[in-house]
Amino acid sequence: MPADPLADPMTHLTVQPTVAVAPAPPPASPASRRFAGLDGLRAIAVVTVLVYHLFPGVLPGGFIGVDIFFVISGFLITSLLLRERSETGRVDLRGFWTRRVRRLVPAIAALVVVCSAIALAIGGDVLVGLPRQILGASTFSANWLSIAADSSYFAQGAPELFRNLWSLSVEEQFYLVWPLALLAIALVRNWGVRLAIVLGIAAASAVEMAVLTVPGDDPTRVYFGSDTHSFGLALGAALALLVARLRPVDLDAGETAGQVFARRWLPPLGVASVLGIVVAAYGMHDDAAFTYRGGLLLVSVATALAIGAAVLPGSGLGRLLDATPLRWVGARSYGLYLWHWPVFVLVCAAIPDENDPQTALIVGLGALACSVAAALLSYRYLEQPIRRHGFGGVVRRVRMAMRVSRPARLWTWAGTAVAAGLVAATVAAMVVAPTATGAERFIQQGAASLKGAPSPVPSPGSSSTLRTPPDPHPVAQGPDIAAFGDSVMLASAPALQQSLPGIRIDAVVSRQMHTAPDLIAAAAKADALRPVVVVGLGTNGSISEDTLERVLDELGPRRSLVLVNVQAPRSWAPGVNSTLDAFAAKHPDRVAVADWHGAIAGHLDLLADDQIHPGMRGGAIYADALHRALLQLAEHSTVRVANPWDQAGPRPQ
């Protein structure tokens, strides 16, 4: 063993998988040590995720909090393994995995039975897919089961109750595999090669994410995949190797390259990285190709730099991130992350008809308050006791209390009865769970209609057409229209095809407005545009006038534009509709708004439980709103569609 084991703790890395684990670790155990700044970074991570989910549209890039967690986990777990080897001469795999189970499983078990029981009481869409989700939660395979079920993380119409557990599955799979991989890497004697291997793992994962990303398609596969989304964990592990190699670092002595970098450049880089993370949380979008082709990797690199700067001896950034409020939130970040999404889904399911921004704010704040309360109770009465004393130790303490205290016996039996009732309700919820939400059924029907045979298109010479006198300002018909939309248009497709035979519809779940210019440019290149273009986007995020101007530029001067406004219980919906109205007023000769929001307002019962997606009857109202916009275009637009008497040739396809 080297004289300074911290200089290279992997040199003699060994394993003793059968060593028994004491119920309570000693005070000096590796698990009891902490690094400066990690709790603060955890707080930043969980706050961004909570805002992203509970207050949609406020922080479009808040999902990057998960990547911050990944880097922290990779760094901390690898550091603990290396420190355990340097202090005890071994790595106890059984002890490591037991600590992970103690840390993760109790809170997840409580979350699943409590929320499943409440979901059973509410009923409806909130139960969809529950057996698969509970299986994923209990086996830490939620990410792969969701991928296999083609479940979208980004879809607005299918708010799965335990969708957020996908990231814990990725982490737990890392906890299972990484200690074994670390043992294999330890066989390589050259430290630089070992570091290169870990960095190579990170690079391979990031490259795979970039290669498999298809712009415009739902990115759930690359976002959920343990293979494509492990670069943050690997970067954290690589940082742990660097920190273990360089400690102790004397920043006041010597002029080695490492000391110069750590003293002069790492502190400002760490501060800049934290600021960069904040900027990314505001500016990164979950459906932008850049996000998966380098964006999340940059966030992970920034997080690694922030950790490196925070753990330096005497680091100002570490002291800042260790501020009491940040440490408090960071210490409870696991419970906050666990509870916030299921609670939000349950609150939204219980209040399905609210659509104004004030109510959306109240719903978000209410879900936040309930999540904080649940997380605190879990932290105080479940997570901490089991972490300190182990499962067996908690059971022994409860038995001892029951022997000496009658109130303790009553509380224990009452708690046991409640737990049994929650488990029974969870089983019942799994039995009665439907296979698809109402919105999903509507969307599936729409997708099936687009795959069917095209509707017959009336020819200019048909008798029904000839009975109508020539119109100098003809209203656009189906063959004149190319429509681009999201899942709302997709659900309305059967009614649109019936109302406007021959219409060309390109609609995809979770699509956002900022993709429209590229979609239109690609369609123009493929000669697939028509005289009138309908854009039905905005359900899934805010829009900008600049994007709409780009859409109009891509259409060119000889095409008209119809913008379909938004009906959705989302905070950004009123802003989207106002922007569309203002843009149409600015271009009255070429742009009209189909008032879907106003048309469906008195018929919300025709929508799915999500108050977004229409069935056939709701789709007919969607088609009628579009028809009224086409009439407006015919009256005011300076761009005219071809009169059927002007040409005998076929309409655009």
C-alpha positions in Angstrom: 0.0 0.0 0.0 1.4 3.5 -0.8 2.5 5.7 2.0 -0.3 8.1 1.1 -3.3 6.0 0.2 -5.3 9.1 -0.8 -2.8 9.8 -3.6 -4.2 6.8 -5.5 -6.9 5.0 -3.6 -7.6 2.6 -6.5 -4.1 1.1 -6.6 -5.1 -1.7 -4.3 -8.8 -1.6 -4.6 -10.3 -4.8 -3.3 -13.8 -6.1 -2.3 -15.3 -8.1 0.5 -18.9 -8.7 -0.5 -19.9 -10.9 2.4 -18.9 -8.6 5.3 -21.9 -8.0 7.6 -23.2 -4.5 7.9 -23.9 -3.1 11.4 -27.3 -1.5 11.8 -25.8 1.9 12.5 -22.6 3.0 10.8 -19.9 4.4 13.1 -19.4 8.1 13.2 -16.3 8.0 11.0 -17.8 5.9 8.2 -17.5 7.1 4.7 -21.2 7.8 4.5 -20.9 10.3 7.3 -18.5 12.6 5.5 -19.7 15.5 3.5 -18.4 17.8 0.8 -18.9 21.6 0.8 -21.5 22.9 -1.6 -23.2 19.6 -2.6 -26.3 20.3 -0.6 -26.5 23.8 -2.1 -26.3 22.3 -5.6 -28.9 19.8 -4.7 -31.2 22.6 -3.6 -30.7 24.4 -7.0 -31.4 21.1 -8.8 -34.6 20.3 -7.0 -35.9 23.9 -7.1 -35.5 24.0 -10.9 -37.3 20.7 -11.3 -40.1 21.8 -9.0 -40.7 25.1 -10.8 -40.5 23.3 -14.2 -43.3 20.8 -13.2 -45.5 22.8 -10.8 -45.5 26.1 -12.7 -45.3 25.2 -16.3 -43.7 27.8 -18.6 -42.0 29.7 -15.8 -38.7 27.9 -16.1 -38.7 26.1 -19.5 -35.3 24.5 -18.9 -35.9 23.4 -15.3 -35.7 19.7 -16.3 -31.9 20.2 -16.2 -32.1 19.8 -12.5 -32.0 16.0 -13.1 -28.7 16.3 -14.8 -27.3 18.3 -11.8 -28.4 15.4 -9.6 -26.7 12.9 -11.9 -23.3 14.6 -11.7 -23.6 15.0 -7.9 -24.5 11.3 -7.5 -21.6 10.2 -9.7 -19.2 12.3 -7.8 -20.5 11.4 -4.3 -20.8 7.7 -4.8 -17.4 7.3 -6.4 -15.8 9.5 -3.7 -17.4 7.3 -1.0 -16.1 4.1 -2.6 -12.6 5.5 -3.0 -12.6 7.0 0.6 -13.8 3.7 2.0 -10.9 1.9 0.3 -8.4 4.4 1.6 -9.7 4.3 5.2 -10.6 0.6 5.6 -8.6 -1.1 3.0 -11.6 -2.6 1.3 -14.9 -1.8 -0.5 -17.8 -3.6 1.1 -20.3 -4.1 -1.8 -22.9 -5.6 0.4 -22.7 -2.6 2.8 -22.7 -0.2 -0.1 -25.9 -1.6 -1.6 -27.6 -2.0 1.8 -27.0 1.7 2.4 -28.5 2.5 -1.0 -31.6 0.4 -0.2 -32.0 2.2 3.2 -31.7 5.5 1.5 -34.1 5.0 -1.4 -36.6 2.3 -0.8 -38.5 3.4 2.4 -39.6 6.8 1.0 -40.5 5.3 -2.4 -42.6 2.6 -0.8 -44.5 5.2 1.2 -44.9 7.4 -1.8 -46.4 4.6 -3.9 -49.0 3.3 -1.4 -50.1 6.8 -0.3 -50.5 8.2 -3.8 -52.0 5.1 -5.3 -54.6 5.0 -2.6 -55.5 8.7 -3.3 -55.5 8.0 -7.0 -58.0 5.2 -6.5 -60.3 7.6 -4.7 -60.1 10.1 -7.5 -60.3 7.6 -10.4 -60.1 8.2 -14.1 -57.0 9.0 -16.1 -54.7 9.3 -13.1 -54.8 5.5 -12.7 -53.6 4.8 -16.3 -50.5 2.6 -16.5 -50.4 2.2 -12.7 -49.3 -1.5 -12.7 -46.4 -0.8 -15.0 -45.4 2.3 -13.0 -45.5 0.4 -9.7 -43.5 -2.4 -11.2 -40.9 0.1 -12.4 -40.8 1.8 -9.0 -40.2 -1.6 -7.2 -37.6 -2.8 -9.6 -35.9 0.5 -10.5 -36.7 -0.1 -14.1 -39.2 2.7 -14.6 -37.2 4.3 -17.4 -37.0 1.2 -19.6 -40.5 0.1 -18.9 -41.7 3.6 -20.0 -39.6 3.3 -23.2 -41.0 -0.1 -23.9 -44.6 1.2 -23.4 -43.9 4.2 -25.7 -44.8 6.5 -22.8 -43.8 10.1 -23.4 -42.1 12.2 -20.7 -43.1 15.4 -22.5 -46.7 14.7 -23.5 -49.3 17.0 -21.9 -52.1 14.6 -22.2 -50.8 11.6 -20.2 -49.7 12.8 -16.7 -48.5 9.5 -15.3 -48.6 9.4 -11.5 -45.0 8.2 -10.9 -43.4 9.5 -14.1 -40.6 11.2 -12.2 -39.2 7.9 -10.9 -37.4 7.4 -14.2 -34.4 9.3 -13.0 -34.1 7.3 -9.8 -34.1 4.1 -11.9 -31.1 5.5 -13.9 -29.3 6.3 -10.7 -30.1 2.9 -9.1 -28.9 1.1 -12.1 -25.7 3.1 -11.8 -25.4 2.2 -8.2 -25.7 -1.5 -9.1 -23.2 -1.5 -11.9 -20.7 1.2 -11.1 -18.9 -0.4 -8.0 -18.3 -3.5 -10.1 -17.0 -1.4 -13.1 -14.8 0.5 -10.7 -13.2 -2.7 -9.6 -12.5 -3.6 -13.2 -11.1 -0.1 -13.9 -8.8 -0.5 -10.9 -7.0 -3.4 -12.7 -5.5 -0.7 -15.0 -2.4 0.5 -13.2 -1.9 3.8 -15.0 -4.1 6.5 -13.4 -4.3 8.5 -16.6 -5.7 5.6 -18.5 -8.3 4.9 -15.7 -9.4 8.5 -15.9 -9.6 8.3 -19.7 -11.8 5.2 -19.5 -14.3 7.0 -17.3 -14.3 10.1 -19.5 -14.7 7.8 -22.5 -17.8 6.3 -20.9 -19.2 9.8 -20.5 -18.3 10.7 -24.1 -19.9 7.5 -25.5 -23.2 8.2 -23.7 -23.3 11.8 -24.9 -22.5 10.8 -28.5 -25.2 8.1 -28.4 -27.8 10.6 -27.2 -26.8 13.0 -30.0 -26.9 10.4 -32.7 -30.2 8.9 -31.7 -31.9 12.3 -31.3 -34.2 13.0 -34.3 -35.2 16.7 -34.4 -39.0 17.1 -34.2 -39.5 13.6 -32.7 -40.4 12.9 -29.1 -37.0 12.7 -27.3 -38.2 10.4 -24.5 -36.1 7.5 -25.6 -32.8 9.4 -25.4 -33.8 11.2 -22.3 -34.9 8.1 -20.4 -32.2 5.7 -21.6 -29.5 4.7 -19.1 -27.2 4.3 -22.1 -27.9 7.7 -23.5 -28.2 9.7 -20.3 -25.3 8.4 -18.1 -22.7 11.0 -19.1 -23.5 13.2 -16.0 -23.0 10.2 -13.7 -19.7 9.4 -15.5 -18.5 13.0 -15.4 -19.2 13.1 -11.7 -17.2 9.8 -11.3 -14.3 11.2 -13.3 -14.3 14.3 -11.0 -14.2 12.1 -8.0 -11.1 10.4 -9.4 -9.4 13.8 -9.9 -10.3 15.0 -6.5 -9.1 11.8 -4.8 -5.8 12.0 -6.8 -5.1 15.6 -6.0 -6.0 15.8 -2.3 -4.7 17.2 -0.2 -4.3 20.4 -2.2 -2.2 23.2 -0.8 -3.3 26.2 -2.8 -0.7 28.5 -1.1 2.4 26.5 -1.9 4.0 25.3 -5.1 3.4 26.3 -8.7 2.4 23.0 -10.3 -0.1 23.2 -13.2 -2.8 21.7 -11.0 -2.3 24.2 -8.2 -2.2 27.2 -10.5 -5.4 26.1 -12.2 -7.1 25.3 -8.9 -6.0 28.6 -7.3 -6.5 31.0 -10.3 -9.0 29.6 -12.7 -11.2 27.0 -10.9 -13.0 29.5 -8.5 -14.2 31.9 -11.2 -15.0 28.9 -13.5 -17.1 27.5 -10.7 -19.1 30.7 -10.2 -19.5 31.1 -14.0 -20.8 27.5 -14.1 -23.4 28.1 -11.5 -24.6 31.2 -13.4 -24.5 29.1 -16.6 -26.8 26.5 -15.0 -29.3 29.2 -14.1 -29.2 30.6 -17.6 -29.8 27.1 -19.0 -32.7 26.6 -16.7 -34.3 29.7 -18.3 -33.2 29.2 -21.9 -33.0 25.5 -22.7 -36.1 23.8 -24.2 -37.1 20.2 -23.7 -37.9 19.7 -27.4 -34.9 21.5 -29.0 -32.4 19.3 -30.8 -29.5 21.3 -29.2 -30.6 20.1 -25.7 -29.8 16.5 -26.6 -26.9 17.3 -29.0 -24.6 18.9 -26.4 -26.9 21.0 -24.2 -27.3 18.5 -21.4 -23.7 17.6 -21.7 -22.7 21.3 -21.2 -24.9 21.4 -18.1 -23.2 18.3 -16.7 -19.7 19.8 -17.4 -20.8 23.1 -15.7 -22.0 21.1 -12.7 -18.8 19.2 -12.5 -16.8 22.5 -12.5 -19.1 23.9 -9.8 -18.5 20.9 -7.6 -14.8 21.1 -8.2 -14.7 24.7 -7.2 -16.9 24.2 -4.2 -14.9 21.4 -2.6 -11.6 23.3 -2.8 -10.2 24.1 0.7 -11.5 27.4 1.8 -13.7 27.8 -1.3 -15.9 30.9 -1.3 -18.3 29.2 -3.6 -18.5 26.2 -1.2 -19.4 28.6 1.7 -22.0 30.3 -0.5 -23.6 27.0 -1.5 -23.5 25.9 2.2 -25.8 28.8 3.2 -28.3 27.4 5.7 -31.4 27.7 3.5 -29.7 25.9 0.7 -28.4 23.2 3.0 -31.8 22.7 4.5 -33.5 22.3 1.1 -30.6 20.2 -0.3 -30.8 17.7 2.7 -34.5 17.2 1.9 -34.2 17.3 -1.9 -34.8 13.6 -2.3 -38.2 13.7 -0.7 -39.1 16.9 -2.4 -38.3 15.4 -5.8 -40.2 12.2 -5.0 -43.4 13.8 -3.8 -43.8 16.9 -6.0 -44.9 15.3 -9.2 -47.4 12.7 -7.9 -48.9 15.3 -5.7 -49.2 17.7 -8.6 -50.9 15.1 -10.8 -53.4 14.3 -8.0 -54.2 17.9 -7.4 -54.7 18.5 -11.2 -56.9 15.4 -11.4 -59.0 16.6 -8.5 -59.4 20.1 -10.1 -59.7 19.3 -13.8 -61.7 22.3 -15.1 -59.5 25.2 -14.0 -58.0 27.1 -16.9 -57.1 30.6 -15.7 -53.5 31.7 -14.7 -54.6 32.6 -11.1 -56.0 29.1 -10.5 -53.0 27.5 -12.1 -50.8 29.4 -9.7 -53.0 28.4 -6.7 -52.8 24.7 -7.9 -49.0 24.9 -8.2 -48.6 26.5 -4.8 -51.0 24.0 -3.2 -49.1 21.1 -4.7 -45.8 22.6 -3.5 -47.2 23.0 0.0 -48.4 19.4 0.1 -45.2 18.1 -1.3 -43.1 20.0 1.3 -45.2 18.6 4.1 -45.0 15.1 2.8 -41.3 15.4 2.2 -40.7 16.7 5.8 -42.8 13.9 7.3 -41.0 11.3 5.3 -37.6 12.8 6.2 -38.3 13.0 9.9 -40.2 9.8 10.6 -39.1 7.4 7.9 -35.9 8.2 6.0 -33.7 9.4 8.9 -34.6 6.7 11.4 -33.9 3.9 8.9 -30.7 5.5 7.7 -29.5 5.8 11.3 -30.6 2.4 12.7 -31.4 0.2 9.7 -34.6 -1.7 9.1 -33.9 -4.2 11.9 -32.9 -1.4 14.3 -36.2 0.5 13.7 -38.2 -2.7 14.3 -36.4 -3.4 17.5 -37.0 0.1 18.8 -40.7 0.0 18.0 -41.0 -3.4 19.8 -39.2 -2.0 22.8 -41.5 1.1 22.9 -44.6 -1.1 22.6 -43.5 -3.1 25.6 -43.1 -0.1 27.9 -45.8 2.3 26.6 -49.5 1.8 26.0 -49.7 4.9 23.7 -46.8 3.5 21.7 -48.8 0.2 21.2 -51.9 2.1 20.1 -49.9 4.2 17.6 -48.1 1.1 16.3 -51.3 -0.8 15.8 -53.0 2.2 14.2 -50.0 2.7 11.9 -50.0 -0.9 10.9 -53.8 -0.8 10.1 -53.3 2.3 8.0 -50.3 0.8 6.2 -52.4 -2.4 5.5 -55.2 -0.3 4.2 -52.9 1.7 1.9 -51.4 -1.5 0.5 -54.9 -3.0 -0.1 -56.0 0.3 -1.9 -52.8 0.1 -4.0 -53.6 -3.4 -5.1 -57.2 -2.4 -5.9 -55.9 0.6 -7.9 -53.7 -1.6 -10.0 -56.6 -4.0 -10.7 -59.0 -1.3 -11.9 -56.4 0.9 -13.7 -57.4 1.6 -17.3 -54.9 1.1 -20.1 -55.1 4.5 -21.8 -56.3 8.0 -20.9 -59.2 9.6 -22.7 -56.8 12.0 -24.4 -54.6 9.1 -25.5 -57.6 7.3 -27.0 -58.6 10.5 -28.9 -55.0 10.9 -30.1 -54.8 7.3 -31.2 -58.0 7.6 -33.2 -56.7 10.7 -34.9 -53.4 9.0 -35.8 -55.3 6.0 -37.1 -57.3 8.3 -39.4 -54.2 9.8 -40.9 -52.9 6.3 -41.7 -56.1 5.3 -43.4 -57.1 5.8 -47.1 -57.3 9.4 -48.1 -60.7 11.0 -48.3 -62.2 11.5 -51.8 -61.5 14.9 -53.2 -64.3 16.6 -55.2 -63.1 17.3 -58.7 -63.7 20.8 -60.3 -66.0 19.3 -62.8 -68.3 17.4 -60.4 -72.0 18.2 -60.5 -72.0 19.3 -56.9 -69.3 21.9 -57.7 -70.9 23.1 -60.9 -74.2 23.9 -59.1 -72.3 26.7 -57.2 -71.7 29.9 -59.3 -68.1 31.0 -59.7 -66.8 32.8 -56.7 -64.2 35.6 -57.2 -63.0 35.0 -53.6 -63.3 31.2 -53.2 -62.9 29.7 -49.7 -60.0 27.3 -49.3 -61.1 23.7 -49.5 -59.3 20.6 -48.2 -56.9 20.2 -51.1 -55.8 23.8 -50.7 -54.7 23.3 -47.1 -51.6 22.0 -45.4 -51.9 21.8 -41.6 -49.1 21.4 -39.1 -50.0 20.7 -35.5 -49.6 19.0 -32.1 -51.6 16.4 -30.4 -54.7 18.6 -30.3 -54.8 18.7 -34.1 -54.0 15.0 -34.2 -57.0 14.2 -32.0 -59.1 16.4 -34.3 -57.9 14.8 -37.5 -60.9 12.6 -38.1 -63.3 15.6 -37.9 -60.9 17.7 -40.1 -60.8 15.0 -42.7 -64.6 14.7 -42.7 -65.1 18.5 -42.9 -62.3 19.3 -45.3 -61.7 16.2 -47.5 -58.2 16.2 -49.0 -56.6 18.3 -46.3 -52.9 17.4 -45.6 -52.2 17.0 -41.8 -48.8 16.7 -40.2 -49.4 16.5 -36.4 -47.2 15.1 -33.7 -47.5 14.8 -30.0 -45.6 17.4 -27.9 -44.6 19.5 -30.8 -44.0 23.2 -30.0 -44.3 26.4 -32.1 -40.6 27.1 -32.4 -40.3 24.0 -34.6 -42.8 25.4 -37.1 -40.4 27.4 -39.3 -38.2 24.4 -39.9 -41.2 22.2 -40.6 -42.5 24.6 -43.2 -39.1 25.0 -44.8 -38.8 21.2 -45.1 -42.3 20.9 -46.5 -41.5 23.7 -49.0 -38.4 21.9 -50.1 -40.4 18.7 -50.6 -43.0 20.6 -52.6 -45.6 19.7 -50.0 -46.9 23.2 -49.1 -50.3 24.4 -50.3 -51.9 27.9 -50.8 -53.2 27.9 -47.2 -51.1 26.7 -44.3 -52.7 26.0 -40.9 -50.5 26.0 -37.8 -52.0 24.5 -34.6 -49.2 24.8 -32.1 -48.9 26.5 -28.7 -50.4 23.8 -26.4 -47.0 22.7 -25.2 -45.2 26.0 -24.5 -45.1 29.7 -25.0 -44.4 31.3 -28.4 -42.8 34.4 -29.7 -43.6 36.9 -32.4 -40.2 36.3 -33.9 -41.1 32.7 -34.5 -44.4 33.7 -36.2 -42.5 36.1 -38.4 -40.2 33.4 -39.4 -43.2 31.2 -40.2 -44.6 33.9 -42.5 -41.2 34.4 -44.2 -40.9 30.7 -44.9 -44.4 30.7 -46.5 -43.5 33.4 -48.9 -45.8 36.0 -50.4 -48.2 33.7 -52.2 -49.5 31.7 -49.2 -51.9 32.5 -46.4 -51.6 31.4 -42.8 -54.2 30.3 -40.3 -53.1 30.1 -36.6 -55.2 28.0 -34.3 -55.2 29.3 -30.8 -55.0 27.3 -27.6 -57.4 25.7 -25.1 -55.3 24.2 -22.2 -55.2 24.6 -18.4 -51.6 25.8 -18.7 -50.1 29.1 -17.4 -48.8 30.1 -20.9 -52.1 29.6 -22.7 -53.5 33.2 -22.3 -50.1 34.6 -23.4 -50.1 32.3 -26.5 -53.6 33.4 -27.5 -52.8 37.1 -27.1 -49.6 36.8 -29.2 -51.5 35.0 -32.0 -54.3 37.7 -32.0 -51.7 40.5 -32.1 -49.8 38.9 -34.9 -53.0 38.3 -37.0 -53.9 42.0 -36.4 -50.5 43.0 -37.7 -50.9 41.0 -40.9 -54.7 41.1 -41.7 -54.2 40.5 -45.4 -52.4 37.2 -44.9 -53.1 35.8 -41.4 -56.3 34.7 -39.6 -56.8 33.1 -36.2 -59.0 30.0 -35.7 -60.6 30.7 -32.4 -60.5 27.1 -31.0 -60.4 28.4 -27.4 -63.6 30.5 -27.8 -65.4 27.8 -29.8 -64.9 25.0 -27.2 -65.2 27.2 -24.1 -68.9 26.3 -23.6 -68.3 22.6 -24.4 -65.4 21.5 -22.2 -67.3 18.3 -21.5 -66.4 17.3 -25.1 -62.7 17.2 -24.1 -60.8 14.5 -22.4 -60.2 14.8 -18.6 -57.0 16.9 -19.4 -59.2 19.7 -20.7 -57.1 19.8 -23.9 -57.8 17.0 -26.4 -61.1 16.7 -28.2 -63.0 13.6 -29.4 -65.0 13.4 -32.6 -67.7 15.9 -31.4 -65.0 18.2 -30.0 -63.1 17.8 -33.2 -66.1 19.0 -35.2 -66.0 22.2 -33.2 -62.2 22.5 -34.0 -63.0 22.0 -37.7 -65.8 24.6 -37.5 -63.4 27.1 -35.9 -61.0 26.5 -38.7 -63.7 26.9 -41.3 -64.7 30.3 -39.9 -61.0 31.4 -40.1 -61.0 30.3 -43.8 -64.0 32.4 -44.5 -62.2 35.4 -42.9 -59.2 34.8 -45.1 -61.4 34.6 -48.2 -62.9 37.9 -47.3 -59.8 39.9 -46.3 -56.7 38.1 -47.7 -54.9 39.5 -50.7 -53.7 35.9 -51.4 -56.3 34.0 -53.4 -56.6 30.2 -53.7 -57.3 28.9 -57.2 -61.0 29.0 -58.4 -62.1 25.5 -59.4 -63.1 27.0 -62.8 -59.6 28.4 -63.4 -58.0 25.0 -63.9 -58.9 21.5 -64.6 -55.8 20.0 -63.2 -55.5 18.2 -59.9 -55.2 20.2 -56.6 -52.0 20.1 -54.6 -51.3 16.8 -52.9 
